[in-house]
Amino acid sequence: MMIKPGISALEKCVEDGCRYILVTMAAKRARMLGKNDDCMVSCDSDNPVSKAVMEISCGKIGYKPVKFEEK
């Protein structure tokens, strides 16, 4: 099964194209969708991961990088 949009398009949605951040965002959102959270975009699939990826690609889901200060 192919997830659309592809990974190259999704990498543009996160800082520096970091796949780790992308996977973490998709997994966290998919868990929320699996617990009957409403999808923010229309999607043909019932799969929570596909819905999460579509939301990320549409810019509905994002993240804030956390900067730790050293003492």
Summary of the structure (lengths in Angstrom):
residues: 71
radius of gyration: 13.0
end to end distance: 47.4
largest distance: 49.2
contacts: 152
relative contact order: 0.20
helix: 48%
strand: 0%
